[in-house]
Amino acid sequence: MANTITLPVEPALDQRCWNDSTSGLISMKLAYEFKRKQYSTKQWAKSIWCRDIPPSKSLNWSPQCKVTIKAAIINLLNAIWLARNNARFNNKTTHWKSSVAWILSNTALTGNNSSGVCSASIREFVILKSLNVSLHPPKPLIMKEIIWQPPIPQWVKCNTDGASNTSTSSCGGLFRNHNAYFLCAFAENTGLKSAYKAKLCGVMRAIEITAGRNWSNLLLETDSTLVVMGFKSSALVPWDLGKETNVRISWLI
């Protein structure tokens, strides 16, 4: 534990911090989550909603397909009810082909008039086409080309990034000079942290390497606006990284 403590540059008063809080302060919600009873996980739910199962084979349908399937079920029940009433009260027999055609026409009308969009799943494509429903694809994402720009002469540019998942997180960075020549790079495991903390650790590690190599002019580039704002306002920096960030900022200034 002593190796993970960062000593502040200036004397500061000790304060109590809640370990599971980003700001270090405890709230009613955090206290409730800490004290509430933890129920056992339902294993059957994981078999239905699982990242290994395609959305088309689970209950996570797209909005258009969900509306179409609901309409098909409702029209099916309505057709059975109408056929039963005709047979009982009017003494008329409804042919099953007529009922199927009525179900398909009403289901197609609902699916085509739906404002929901479909997904890129082949399973949903087969379902919607079998019900004579035209697909409503989502709007395409806007593609923006980003071109790396070298720094001015006598400067070093570092591009950093970080990522996390449910089990670990990591950060990395790449240093190049004004001629775009490769200088050095790093990639480190930051433990169990959020993506924001991993990106912050990547920027701080880049400053450490720059100081160790005696590079006086550093240009940092990251894709996280929140990280840039965190270096401008300490209130946005998590409490467990706050002391360490202040040390890097003081060196950078």
URJOVEN-V152279 format. One record per residue. N is the residue number from 1. OMEGA is omega in radians with two decimals (none if undefined). NEAR is the number of other ideal C-beta (glycine too) atoms within 12 Angstrom. D_FIRST is the distance of its C-alpha to the first C-alpha in Angstrom with 1 decimal. Layout:
BEGIN
{{N	OMEGA	NEAR	D_FIRST} {N	OMEGA	NEAR	D_FIRST}}
END
This chain:
BEGIN
{{1	-3.10	4	0.0} {2	-3.13	6	3.8} {3	-3.11	6	5.4} {4	-3.11	11	5.5} {5	3.09	11	7.0} {6	-3.12	19	10.7} {7	-3.14	14	13.0} {8	3.11	17	16.3} {9	3.14	16	19.5} {10	3.11	10	21.3} {11	-3.13	7	20.6} {12	-3.13	13	19.7} {13	3.06	7	19.6} {14	3.10	10	16.6} {15	3.12	13	17.4} {16	-3.12	11	16.7} {17	3.05	19	15.8} {18	-2.96	20	16.6} {19	-3.07	15	14.1} {20	-3.13	19	17.1} {21	3.12	20	19.0} {22	-3.13	25	19.5} {23	-3.09	21	20.5} {24	-3.12	22	18.1} {25	3.12	19	21.3} {26	3.11	20	22.4} {27	3.12	15	25.9} {28	3.13	12	28.4} {29	3.13	14	28.1} {30	3.10	19	24.3} {31	3.11	14	24.9} {32	3.13	11	27.8} {33	-3.14	15	26.0} {34	-3.04	16	23.3} {35	-3.03	11	26.0} {36	-3.10	11	28.8} {37	3.13	8	29.9} {38	-3.13	8	28.7} {39	-3.13	7	31.9} {40	-3.13	8	32.2} {41	3.11	9	32.6} {42	-3.08	10	36.3} {43	-3.12	10	36.6} {44	3.12	10	40.0} {45	3.12	14	38.8} {46	3.13	13	36.6} {47	3.13	14	39.8} {48	3.12	16	41.6} {49	-3.10	17	39.0} {50	-3.13	16	37.2} {51	3.12	12	36.4} {52	3.13	11	38.1} {53	3.12	17	41.3} {54	3.14	19	43.3} {55	-3.13	24	44.0} {56	-3.12	23	47.7} {57	3.06	19	47.2} {58	3.14	21	45.0} {59	-3.10	17	45.7} {60	-3.14	20	44.3} {61	3.01	25	47.6} {62	-3.10	32	48.4} {63	-3.13	22	50.2} {64	-3.14	32	53.6} {65	3.13	37	53.4} {66	3.12	26	52.2} {67	-3.13	31	55.2} {68	3.14	38	57.5} {69	3.09	30	56.5} {70	3.13	21	56.8} {71	3.12	30	60.2} {72	3.14	31	61.3} {73	-3.13	19	60.3} {74	3.13	18	62.1} {75	3.08	28	65.2} {76	3.12	23	65.3} {77	3.13	17	65.4} {78	3.12	19	67.9} {79	3.09	28	70.1} {80	-3.13	20	70.1} {81	3.12	17	71.0} {82	3.12	22	73.8} {83	3.12	25	75.3} {84	3.14	17	75.3} {85	3.10	15	77.1} {86	3.13	18	79.6} {87	-3.05	16	80.4} {88	-3.01	13	80.7} {89	-3.11	11	82.4} {90	-3.13	12	84.2} {91	3.11	9	84.9} {92	3.11	14	83.6} {93	3.13	13	81.5} {94	3.13	23	78.8} {95	-3.07	14	78.3} {96	3.10	14	74.7} {97	3.09	12	75.0} {98	3.11	17	75.9} {99	3.13	25	72.9} {100	3.11	21	70.5} {101	3.11	17	72.0} {102	3.11	23	71.6} {103	-3.11	30	67.9} {104	-3.11	26	67.2} {105	3.14	21	69.0} {106	3.10	28	67.3} {107	3.11	33	63.8} {108	3.12	25	64.5} {109	3.12	21	65.6} {110	-3.12	29	62.4} {111	-3.14	37	60.1} {112	3.14	24	61.9} {113	-3.14	17	61.9} {114	3.10	27	58.2} {115	3.14	13	56.1} {116	-3.14	27	53.0} {117	3.11	23	51.9} {118	3.11	34	51.5} {119	-3.13	26	48.8} {120	-3.10	17	49.2} {121	3.08	23	49.2} {122	3.13	16	52.2} {123	3.11	23	52.4} {124	3.10	35	52.9} {125	3.14	22	55.4} {126	-3.11	16	57.5} {127	-3.08	28	57.4} {128	3.13	38	58.4} {129	3.11	19	61.1} {130	3.11	19	62.5} {131	3.11	34	63.0} {132	-3.14	21	64.6} {133	3.08	33	61.9} {134	-3.09	19	61.2} {135	3.05	27	57.5} {136	-3.10	24	55.9} {137	3.09	18	53.2} {138	3.11	15	50.4} {139	-3.13	7	50.6} {140	3.11	8	49.4} {141	3.12	7	46.2} {142	3.13	6	46.8} {143	-3.13	6	46.0} {144	-3.12	7	45.0} {145	3.12	6	45.0} {146	-3.14	9	42.2} {147	3.13	7	43.0} {148	3.13	14	40.5} {149	3.13	14	41.7} {150	3.09	19	40.9} {151	3.08	25	39.7} {152	-3.14	13	42.2} {153	-3.13	12	42.7} {154	3.10	15	40.1} {155	3.08	23	37.3} {156	-3.14	35	34.6} {157	3.14	32	34.0} {158	3.04	38	30.9} {159	-3.10	33	31.0} {160	3.09	38	27.7} {161	3.12	32	27.0} {162	-3.13	37	24.5} {163	-3.13	24	24.9} {164	2.98	24	23.3} {165	-3.06	15	24.6} {166	-3.05	10	23.7} {167	-3.09	10	21.3} {168	3.08	19	19.6} {169	-3.10	27	20.1} {170	3.12	27	20.8} {171	3.14	38	22.2} {172	3.14	28	24.7} {173	-3.11	35	27.1} {174	-3.12	27	30.3} {175	3.04	32	31.6} {176	-3.14	25	35.4} {177	-3.06	24	37.8} {178	3.06	18	41.0} {179	-3.11	15	42.9} {180	3.09	17	40.6} {181	3.11	14	39.5} {182	3.12	14	36.3} {183	3.09	25	33.8} {184	3.13	21	30.5} {185	3.11	20	28.3} {186	3.04	30	24.8} {187	-3.04	21	23.4} {188	3.01	24	19.8} {189	-3.11	21	18.1} {190	3.14	29	15.9} {191	-3.10	19	14.8} {192	-3.14	17	16.2} {193	3.07	28	17.4} {194	3.13	26	20.8} {195	3.12	26	23.4} {196	3.11	30	23.3} {197	3.12	35	19.6} {198	3.10	35	20.3} {199	3.08	40	23.2} {200	3.12	42	21.3} {201	3.11	42	18.7} {202	3.11	42	21.9} {203	-3.13	43	23.4} {204	3.10	40	20.5} {205	3.09	35	20.2} {206	3.11	43	24.0} {207	3.10	34	23.8} {208	-3.13	26	21.4} {209	3.12	29	23.8} {210	3.12	30	26.7} {211	-3.14	19	25.4} {212	-3.14	15	24.7} {213	3.09	19	28.3} {214	3.01	10	29.9} {215	-3.04	27	31.5} {216	-3.10	13	32.6} {217	-3.09	19	34.1} {218	3.05	33	32.0} {219	-3.13	29	33.2} {220	3.12	35	30.7} {221	3.14	28	32.2} {222	-3.13	32	30.6} {223	-3.10	19	32.3} {224	3.06	28	30.2} {225	-3.14	13	31.8} {226	3.10	22	28.9} {227	3.11	35	26.6} {228	3.10	20	29.4} {229	3.12	17	29.6} {230	3.09	29	25.9} {231	3.07	30	26.2} {232	-3.12	16	29.1} {233	-3.13	15	27.7} {234	3.14	22	24.2} {235	-3.14	16	25.1} {236	-3.12	23	25.0} {237	3.08	33	21.4} {238	-3.01	31	18.8} {239	-3.11	26	16.6} {240	3.06	27	13.3} {241	-3.05	37	15.1} {242	-3.12	29	17.4} {243	-3.10	27	15.8} {244	3.13	29	15.5} {245	3.12	34	19.0} {246	3.11	26	20.5} {247	-3.13	24	19.5} {248	-3.14	33	21.3} {249	3.12	24	24.2} {250	3.09	17	24.8} {251	-3.09	21	25.1} {252	3.12	24	27.3} {253	none	12	29.6}}
END
